[in-house]
Amino acid sequence: MVNFTFVASATERTSLCIYGLDGKLLYTVFEKPMLHDQVQQVTFDTRVLAEGIYLVKLTSESVNTTGKLVISR
């Protein structure tokens, strides 16, 4: 399990997605409208992913951030 916590910088639709290194969308973890300064915590069960490296992308109208998720067991 992994927890993601993020805060909306504006009132807008926000999504948190997991991609393979090939750029293929694997999971949409969160996709909802959020209010300005709203804090959101999402838990994702990593058991559905094989060991490896994945990209986590947080996207809204004003934010586009990508991070790395490493799964090793």
Buried (B, 14 or more C-beta within 10 A) or exposed (E): EBEBEBEBBEBBEBEBBBBBEEEEEBBEBBEEEBEEEEEBEEEBEBEEBEEEEBBBBBBBEEBEEEEEBEBEE
